[in-house]
Amino acid sequence: MNMNILVIDDDAAVRKFICTTLTREHHNVFEADNGKTGLQMLAQHPEVELMVTDLIMPEKEGIETIMEARQSHPELKIVAMSGGGKVGPENYLVLADALGANVTLKKPFSAQELLLSLKFME
């Protein structure tokens, strides 16, 4: 099933890896480099069904982005990913899960793990 997917990550290399992986699977991909831009993209593209977001970013971090996206788009599916930070990725991912992420991914993850996480949401 082809989906319209918004990818938000401040790390250009990670964003490119995710976008390339999803495009190869024939998904329609939009990308943003922070949560603020991501939420603007979401507002401009109501067709987006899935948001893949990093949790630790400048401008607006992922937890806040998930909360706002959930309010404006309750039906949106969300994959939260984190490579950690001061408290370790697990703590952020537990929080993201509590706030409404459908799936959480711990960085680094493989293309296969990413695609598998999407299967849970079809």
C-alpha beads as a LAMMPS data file, in Angstrom:
LAMMPS data file: protein, C-alpha beads

122 atoms
121 bonds

1 atom types
1 bond types

-500.0 500.0 xlo xhi
-500.0 500.0 ylo yhi
-500.0 500.0 zlo zhi

Masses

1 110.0

Atoms # bond

1 1 1 0.000 0.000 0.000
2 1 1 1.408 3.385 -0.993
3 1 1 1.245 6.068 1.661
4 1 1 1.852 9.800 1.874
5 1 1 4.594 10.088 4.472
6 1 1 6.154 13.104 6.165
7 1 1 9.718 12.572 7.409
8 1 1 11.058 15.004 10.027
9 1 1 14.711 14.828 11.083
10 1 1 17.338 17.518 11.555
11 1 1 20.099 15.123 10.464
12 1 1 20.258 15.379 6.654
13 1 1 21.963 11.982 6.252
14 1 1 19.338 10.170 8.335
15 1 1 16.532 12.009 6.546
16 1 1 17.960 11.043 3.146
17 1 1 18.292 7.389 4.218
18 1 1 14.657 7.276 5.384
19 1 1 13.296 9.145 2.352
20 1 1 15.269 6.955 -0.070
21 1 1 14.061 3.783 1.679
22 1 1 10.425 4.919 1.536
23 1 1 10.595 6.236 -2.036
24 1 1 12.043 2.908 -3.186
25 1 1 8.907 1.280 -1.807
26 1 1 6.795 3.704 -3.895
27 1 1 5.622 5.875 -1.008
28 1 1 5.050 9.578 -1.602
29 1 1 7.489 11.370 0.720
30 1 1 7.566 14.917 2.095
31 1 1 10.485 16.023 4.249
32 1 1 11.211 18.624 6.898
33 1 1 14.341 19.391 8.909
34 1 1 12.589 20.269 12.181
35 1 1 9.261 19.987 13.957
36 1 1 8.185 23.538 13.165
37 1 1 8.628 23.027 9.413
38 1 1 7.102 19.561 9.751
39 1 1 3.891 20.903 11.266
40 1 1 3.682 23.536 8.502
41 1 1 4.070 20.763 5.894
42 1 1 1.358 18.771 7.644
43 1 1 -0.989 21.755 7.430
44 1 1 -0.205 22.207 3.704
45 1 1 -0.565 18.507 2.875
46 1 1 -3.705 17.060 4.481
47 1 1 -3.120 13.897 2.433
48 1 1 -0.211 12.907 4.727
49 1 1 -1.186 9.682 6.509
50 1 1 2.022 8.939 8.379
51 1 1 4.631 11.046 10.111
52 1 1 8.108 9.698 10.878
53 1 1 9.761 12.070 13.323
54 1 1 12.985 12.302 15.237
55 1 1 12.565 13.266 18.881
56 1 1 15.604 15.435 19.547
57 1 1 15.733 18.413 17.162
58 1 1 16.275 22.169 17.238
59 1 1 13.353 24.609 16.711
60 1 1 10.653 22.245 17.924
61 1 1 11.529 18.834 19.262
62 1 1 9.669 15.658 18.460
63 1 1 7.587 15.207 21.603
64 1 1 6.035 18.642 21.119
65 1 1 5.615 17.963 17.395
66 1 1 3.804 14.664 18.118
67 1 1 1.477 16.365 20.615
68 1 1 0.567 19.160 18.183
69 1 1 0.201 16.809 15.204
70 1 1 -2.064 14.542 17.296
71 1 1 -4.320 17.514 18.125
72 1 1 -4.683 18.770 14.567
73 1 1 -4.636 15.337 12.862
74 1 1 -6.030 12.725 15.290
75 1 1 -6.057 10.017 12.596
76 1 1 -2.380 10.515 11.677
77 1 1 -0.126 7.508 12.181
78 1 1 3.170 8.350 13.875
79 1 1 6.569 6.668 14.019
80 1 1 8.878 8.258 16.605
81 1 1 12.620 7.618 16.435
82 1 1 15.478 8.562 18.694
83 1 1 19.185 7.994 18.994
84 1 1 19.093 9.162 22.566
85 1 1 20.389 12.229 24.285
86 1 1 21.195 12.914 27.897
87 1 1 18.715 10.353 29.224
88 1 1 19.052 7.638 26.584
89 1 1 16.704 6.828 23.698
90 1 1 14.469 4.461 25.668
91 1 1 13.174 7.224 27.945
92 1 1 12.289 9.466 25.020
93 1 1 10.642 6.601 23.167
94 1 1 8.549 5.623 26.197
95 1 1 7.367 9.235 26.417
96 1 1 6.627 9.360 22.673
97 1 1 4.657 6.138 22.991
98 1 1 2.633 7.590 25.866
99 1 1 1.878 10.696 23.810
100 1 1 0.474 8.791 20.881
101 1 1 3.233 7.491 18.648
102 1 1 2.048 4.263 16.992
103 1 1 5.562 2.845 16.687
104 1 1 8.924 3.800 18.165
105 1 1 12.289 3.098 16.540
106 1 1 15.658 3.296 18.235
107 1 1 18.463 4.704 16.074
108 1 1 20.388 3.368 14.350
109 1 1 17.851 1.175 12.569
110 1 1 17.961 -0.646 9.245
111 1 1 15.816 -0.023 6.176
112 1 1 14.192 -3.375 6.927
113 1 1 13.246 -2.325 10.488
114 1 1 11.777 0.920 9.159
115 1 1 9.661 -0.874 6.553
116 1 1 8.580 -3.453 9.110
117 1 1 7.326 -0.675 11.400
118 1 1 5.112 0.583 8.543
119 1 1 3.580 -2.854 8.081
120 1 1 2.172 -2.609 11.611
121 1 1 0.139 0.381 10.522
122 1 1 -1.388 -0.744 7.243

Bonds

1 1 1 2
2 1 2 3
3 1 3 4
4 1 4 5
5 1 5 6
6 1 6 7
7 1 7 8
8 1 8 9
9 1 9 10
10 1 10 11
11 1 11 12
12 1 12 13
13 1 13 14
14 1 14 15
15 1 15 16
16 1 16 17
17 1 17 18
18 1 18 19
19 1 19 20
20 1 20 21
21 1 21 22
22 1 22 23
23 1 23 24
24 1 24 25
25 1 25 26
26 1 26 27
27 1 27 28
28 1 28 29
29 1 29 30
30 1 30 31
31 1 31 32
32 1 32 33
33 1 33 34
34 1 34 35
35 1 35 36
36 1 36 37
37 1 37 38
38 1 38 39
39 1 39 40
40 1 40 41
41 1 41 42
42 1 42 43
43 1 43 44
44 1 44 45
45 1 45 46
46 1 46 47
47 1 47 48
48 1 48 49
49 1 49 50
50 1 50 51
51 1 51 52
52 1 52 53
53 1 53 54
54 1 54 55
55 1 55 56
56 1 56 57
57 1 57 58
58 1 58 59
59 1 59 60
60 1 60 61
61 1 61 62
62 1 62 63
63 1 63 64
64 1 64 65
65 1 65 66
66 1 66 67
67 1 67 68
68 1 68 69
69 1 69 70
70 1 70 71
71 1 71 72
72 1 72 73
73 1 73 74
74 1 74 75
75 1 75 76
76 1 76 77
77 1 77 78
78 1 78 79
79 1 79 80
80 1 80 81
81 1 81 82
82 1 82 83
83 1 83 84
84 1 84 85
85 1 85 86
86 1 86 87
87 1 87 88
88 1 88 89
89 1 89 90
90 1 90 91
91 1 91 92
92 1 92 93
93 1 93 94
94 1 94 95
95 1 95 96
96 1 96 97
97 1 97 98
98 1 98 99
99 1 99 100
100 1 100 101
101 1 101 102
102 1 102 103
103 1 103 104
104 1 104 105
105 1 105 106
106 1 106 107
107 1 107 108
108 1 108 109
109 1 109 110
110 1 110 111
111 1 111 112
112 1 112 113
113 1 113 114
114 1 114 115
115 1 115 116
116 1 116 117
117 1 117 118
118 1 118 119
119 1 119 120
120 1 120 121
121 1 121 122
